[in-house]
Every structure is written in structure tokens, then in C-alpha cells.
């Protein structure tokens, strides 16, 4: 009798393999060829109606992590993703508006502060901007 039901029958199956495994077969290896560049605490003045344009190696994005120039970036060679983290600075979010475009050997994109949320203590909005590049194969 199983779980109060008399008509059920239990069967035991034994699985036998013709080989002895010493390790579990590996699956598809993860892709780990993404380069990431970051610019910390960048002041954002763009709004949803009038986004701010950012270009690598120009103005606010003159340096990667404040020390070195960004590399040449070609949209024909890389898939580009832009991430904005504004959480450490204020509760207002920063978002990308539109697509990433080519600007010579650099890339350009537009950012805007959301219409909700508050600025940081000094009434300005900031974000850490991460640019992720994955080579097109």
C-alpha cells in the first residue's frame, strides 16, 4: 500500500552505464570575452525631453576610470552595451535614450535622468557609466 492507495505498484529500475565516469562532462563554455570600461560619478544634466550626449574620449568621458583614454570603438567590430548605475548617488534613475552611434573612432550615446526621484545632496544627478564591448565574430 502506497499513500493509502492499494492499486499502486512500485518498481525499481537499475541504471547501468557501459563506461565508468571519472568526471562529469562539461557543457558549453561561457562567453568571457567582454571588455568593460567605466567612468565613475559622471554628472548627468540630460532630461527625458532633452537627453545629454556623451562621446568616448571627449568631455565628461575623456578618461576610462579617470586615468586612461578609452580605446577606439567600432560598431562594425563590437556589440556595445551602456549601463548606468545611479544608486550610490541618488534615488533618481539614469537611462539611455536612443541607440549608440559611431562618432569617428569613438561612440556616442544619450543619457537622461528619469522624471521621478530626487537629486543627490548637492542638487545634481550622477551615475557610474559602464561601456561593455563584445567582439562580433
Backbone as numpy.savetxt, mean C-alpha at the origin, in Angstrom:
# Nx Ny Nz CAx CAy CAz Cx Cy Cz
-24.57 -46.58 18.53 -25.41 -45.42 18.53 -24.51 -44.18 18.53
-24.77 -43.23 17.60 -23.98 -42.02 17.48 -24.91 -40.82 17.56
-24.66 -39.94 18.51 -25.48 -38.73 18.70 -26.96 -39.06 18.83
-27.28 -40.19 19.43 -28.68 -40.55 19.67 -29.39 -41.08 18.44
-28.68 -41.33 17.36 -29.31 -41.82 16.13 -28.80 -43.22 15.85
-29.69 -44.21 15.86 -29.31 -45.61 15.79 -28.91 -46.06 14.38
-29.36 -45.39 13.34 -29.10 -45.86 11.98 -27.75 -45.39 11.42
-27.05 -44.57 12.14 -25.75 -44.12 11.65 -24.71 -45.21 11.77
-23.80 -45.24 10.82 -22.71 -46.20 10.88 -21.40 -45.43 10.80
-20.43 -45.90 11.51 -19.11 -45.30 11.49 -18.18 -46.14 10.65
-17.36 -45.44 9.85 -16.37 -46.13 9.04 -15.02 -45.50 9.31
-14.02 -46.30 9.33 -12.66 -45.82 9.50 -11.89 -46.11 8.22
-11.24 -45.06 7.70 -10.43 -45.22 6.49 -8.98 -44.97 6.85
-8.12 -45.74 6.31 -6.68 -45.55 6.51 -6.09 -45.07 5.19
-5.35 -43.97 5.26 -4.75 -43.39 4.07 -3.28 -43.78 4.02
-2.88 -44.38 2.93 -1.49 -44.79 2.75 -0.92 -44.08 1.53
0.29 -43.54 1.68 0.99 -42.92 0.55 2.13 -43.82 0.14
2.46 -43.75 -1.14 3.54 -44.61 -1.63 4.92 -44.03 -1.33
4.99 -42.78 -0.87 6.28 -42.17 -0.54 6.24 -41.66 0.90
7.42 -41.52 1.48 7.52 -40.95 2.81 7.99 -39.51 2.65
7.22 -38.57 3.17 7.57 -37.14 3.06 8.42 -36.73 4.24
9.47 -35.99 3.94 10.30 -35.43 5.02 10.02 -33.95 5.22
9.31 -33.33 4.28 8.90 -31.94 4.41 7.63 -31.73 3.61
6.89 -30.73 3.98 5.64 -30.42 3.29 5.97 -29.71 1.99
5.33 -30.06 0.87 5.62 -29.39 -0.39 5.29 -27.90 -0.31
6.15 -27.07 -0.87 5.93 -25.62 -0.81 4.97 -25.20 -1.90
4.27 -24.12 -1.63 3.33 -23.57 -2.60 4.01 -22.54 -3.47
3.22 -21.68 -4.02 3.76 -20.62 -4.86 4.43 -19.58 -3.96
5.63 -19.22 -4.32 6.38 -18.27 -3.50 5.72 -16.89 -3.57
5.69 -16.15 -2.45 5.11 -14.80 -2.47 5.98 -13.85 -3.29
5.33 -12.85 -3.85 6.07 -11.83 -4.60 6.67 -10.86 -3.61
7.99 -10.71 -3.66 8.66 -9.85 -2.69 9.59 -8.87 -3.40
9.14 -8.38 -4.54 10.01 -7.49 -5.32 9.46 -6.07 -5.42
8.73 -5.65 -4.41 8.18 -4.31 -4.40 9.14 -3.37 -3.69
9.49 -2.27 -4.34 10.31 -1.23 -3.72 9.37 -0.18 -3.15
9.68 0.29 -1.94 8.83 1.30 -1.32 9.68 2.49 -0.91
9.13 3.67 -1.17 9.80 4.93 -0.81 8.83 5.73 0.04
9.36 6.46 1.01 8.49 7.15 1.95 8.95 8.58 2.18
7.97 9.45 2.31 8.21 10.85 2.70 7.39 11.06 3.96
8.05 11.44 5.06 7.40 11.54 6.37 6.86 12.94 6.63
5.71 12.98 7.27 5.03 14.19 7.75 5.03 15.32 6.70
4.37 15.03 5.60 4.23 16.00 4.52 2.95 16.80 4.74
3.06 18.12 4.68 1.90 19.00 4.86 1.01 18.89 3.62
-0.28 18.66 3.85 -1.25 18.50 2.77 -2.21 19.70 2.81
-2.27 20.45 1.72 -3.18 21.60 1.67 -4.30 21.40 0.67
-4.28 20.30 -0.09 -5.31 20.04 -1.09 -6.64 19.69 -0.45
-7.72 20.10 -1.11 -9.08 19.79 -0.66 -9.73 18.87 -1.69
-10.90 18.35 -1.38 -11.61 17.50 -2.33 -11.94 18.26 -3.61
-12.23 19.56 -3.50 -12.56 20.38 -4.68 -11.32 20.87 -5.41
-10.19 20.95 -4.71 -8.96 21.45 -5.30 -7.77 20.65 -4.75
-7.56 19.42 -5.29 -6.48 18.58 -4.78 -5.10 19.19 -5.03
-4.15 18.82 -4.18 -2.77 19.29 -4.31 -1.97 18.29 -5.16
-1.18 18.82 -6.09 -0.37 17.98 -6.97 1.00 17.75 -6.33
1.43 16.49 -6.30 2.75 16.11 -5.80 3.52 15.45 -6.93
4.81 15.81 -7.06 5.69 15.22 -8.05 6.97 14.78 -7.35
7.40 13.55 -7.61 8.63 13.07 -6.99 9.80 13.93 -7.43
10.74 14.16 -6.51 11.95 14.96 -6.72 11.68 16.45 -6.94
10.48 16.91 -6.56 10.11 18.32 -6.69 9.37 18.75 -5.43
9.67 19.94 -4.94 8.93 20.53 -3.82 8.92 19.67 -2.57
7.72 19.36 -2.08 7.57 18.61 -0.85 8.10 17.17 -0.95
8.18 16.64 -2.17 8.70 15.28 -2.37 10.10 15.32 -2.98
10.90 16.29 -2.54 12.26 16.42 -3.06 13.13 15.25 -2.63
12.89 14.72 -1.42 13.74 13.64 -0.90 12.93 12.47 -0.38
13.44 11.26 -0.61 12.92 10.03 -0.07 13.40 9.93 1.38
12.49 9.84 2.31 12.77 9.75 3.74 13.65 10.89 4.22
13.60 12.02 3.52 14.31 13.22 3.95 15.79 13.25 3.65
16.33 12.23 2.97 17.78 12.17 2.78 18.25 12.01 1.34
17.57 11.22 0.54 18.04 10.93 -0.82 16.94 11.21 -1.84
17.33 11.42 -3.06 16.36 11.67 -4.13 15.59 10.39 -4.46
14.37 10.57 -4.95 13.60 9.42 -5.43 14.24 8.93 -6.73
14.10 7.65 -7.07 14.65 7.16 -8.33 13.80 7.63 -9.51
14.31 7.47 -10.71 13.49 7.70 -11.90 12.40 6.63 -11.91
11.19 7.04 -12.19 10.06 6.11 -12.16 9.32 6.21 -13.49
9.23 5.11 -14.20 8.50 5.06 -15.46 7.25 4.21 -15.28
6.10 4.76 -15.64 4.86 4.01 -15.55 4.80 2.87 -16.56
5.73 2.87 -17.53 5.82 1.76 -18.47 6.57 0.58 -17.85
7.35 0.84 -16.81 8.16 -0.19 -16.17 7.62 -0.64 -14.82
6.80 0.19 -14.17 6.34 -0.11 -12.81 4.84 0.07 -12.65
4.24 -0.80 -11.84 2.92 -0.55 -11.29 3.16 0.29 -10.04
2.47 1.41 -9.93 2.70 2.34 -8.83 1.46 2.42 -7.95
1.68 2.36 -6.63 0.59 2.55 -5.67 1.01 3.63 -4.67
0.09 4.51 -4.34 0.33 5.60 -3.40 -0.48 5.32 -2.13
0.19 5.34 -0.97 -0.48 5.14 0.32 -0.25 6.37 1.18
-1.30 6.84 1.81 -1.20 8.00 2.71 -1.63 7.58 4.10
-0.75 7.79 5.07 -1.08 7.49 6.46 -1.10 8.80 7.23
-2.29 9.25 7.57 -2.43 10.50 8.31 -2.74 10.26 9.78
-2.91 9.00 10.18 -3.32 8.66 11.54 -2.42 9.22 12.63
-1.08 9.23 12.48 -0.27 9.76 13.57 -0.45 11.26 13.83
-1.03 11.97 12.88 -1.06 13.43 12.95 -2.43 14.03 13.25
-3.52 13.42 12.76 -4.86 13.94 12.97 -5.88 12.87 12.61
-7.15 13.14 12.90 -8.17 12.14 12.57 -8.75 12.34 11.17
-8.43 13.41 10.49 -8.86 13.61 9.10 -8.01 12.71 8.20
-8.63 12.11 7.21 -7.94 11.22 6.28 -7.45 11.99 5.06
-6.41 11.48 4.44 -5.88 12.03 3.19 -6.04 10.97 2.13
-6.60 11.34 0.98 -6.84 10.37 -0.08 -6.27 10.84 -1.41
-6.00 9.86 -2.28 -5.52 10.16 -3.63 -6.72 10.49 -4.50
-6.55 11.49 -5.35 -7.60 11.89 -6.29 -7.05 11.66 -7.70
-7.73 10.87 -8.50 -7.29 10.62 -9.87 -6.17 9.58 -9.92
-5.55 9.49 -11.09 -4.52 8.49 -11.35 -3.12 9.08 -11.24
-2.15 8.21 -11.11 -0.75 8.60 -11.14 -0.39 8.86 -12.60
0.34 9.96 -12.86 0.72 10.31 -14.23 2.24 10.43 -14.34
2.73 10.32 -15.55 4.17 10.46 -15.81 4.50 11.94 -15.95
5.62 12.36 -15.37 6.09 13.74 -15.45 7.60 13.71 -15.68
7.99 13.54 -16.93 9.41 13.36 -17.25 9.88 12.02 -16.69
10.94 12.03 -15.88 11.41 10.79 -15.26 10.83 10.64 -13.85
9.85 11.45 -13.52 9.18 11.41 -12.22 7.71 11.04 -12.41
7.01 10.88 -11.28 5.56 10.66 -11.34 4.86 11.78 -10.58
3.62 12.04 -10.97 2.80 13.05 -10.29 1.49 12.41 -9.88
0.94 12.89 -8.78 -0.35 12.42 -8.30 -0.96 13.53 -7.45
-2.27 13.43 -7.21 -2.98 14.46 -6.46 -3.50 13.89 -5.15
-3.37 14.68 -4.07 -3.89 14.29 -2.75 -4.82 15.36 -2.22
-5.78 14.92 -1.41 -6.73 15.85 -0.80 -7.07 15.38 0.60
-7.34 16.33 1.47 -7.80 16.04 2.83 -9.30 15.78 2.75
-9.78 14.79 3.51 -11.21 14.49 3.51 -12.00 15.67 4.08
-13.27 15.67 3.78 -14.15 16.76 4.26 -14.54 16.59 5.73
-14.17 15.47 6.33 -14.48 15.25 7.74 -13.20 15.07 8.53
-13.24 15.29 9.81 -12.08 15.13 10.67 -11.43 16.47 10.98
-10.60 16.45 11.98 -9.95 17.67 12.46 -8.48 17.69 12.10
-7.93 18.90 12.05 -6.50 19.09 11.78 -5.70 18.75 13.02
-4.37 18.73 12.85 -3.49 18.50 13.99 -3.50 19.73 14.89
-2.72 19.72 15.96 -2.70 20.80 16.94 -2.38 22.16 16.35
-1.63 22.22 15.24 -1.28 23.53 14.67 -2.14 23.91 13.47
-3.31 23.31 13.33 -4.32 23.58 12.31 -3.94 23.18 10.89
-2.85 22.45 10.71 -2.49 21.95 9.38 -2.72 20.44 9.33
-2.81 19.91 8.11 -2.99 18.49 7.90 -1.67 17.90 7.39
-1.34 16.69 7.88 -0.09 16.03 7.48 -0.37 14.57 7.16
0.56 13.97 6.39 0.48 12.54 6.10 1.87 12.02 5.76
2.09 10.74 6.06 3.27 10.03 5.56 2.86 9.46 4.22
3.64 9.75 3.18 3.31 9.29 1.83 4.26 8.17 1.46
3.70 7.02 1.12 4.50 5.86 0.69 4.22 5.62 -0.78
5.28 5.47 -1.56 5.17 5.16 -2.99 5.70 3.75 -3.18
4.84 2.84 -3.62 5.22 1.45 -3.83 5.38 1.19 -5.33
6.49 0.57 -5.70 6.78 0.27 -7.10 6.95 -1.22 -7.27
6.22 -1.79 -8.22 6.41 -3.20 -8.54 6.68 -3.30 -10.03
7.81 -3.90 -10.36 8.22 -4.00 -11.77 7.19 -4.76 -12.59
6.91 -4.26 -13.78 6.00 -4.94 -14.70 6.83 -5.99 -15.44
6.37 -7.21 -15.35 7.12 -8.32 -15.97 6.54 -8.67 -17.32
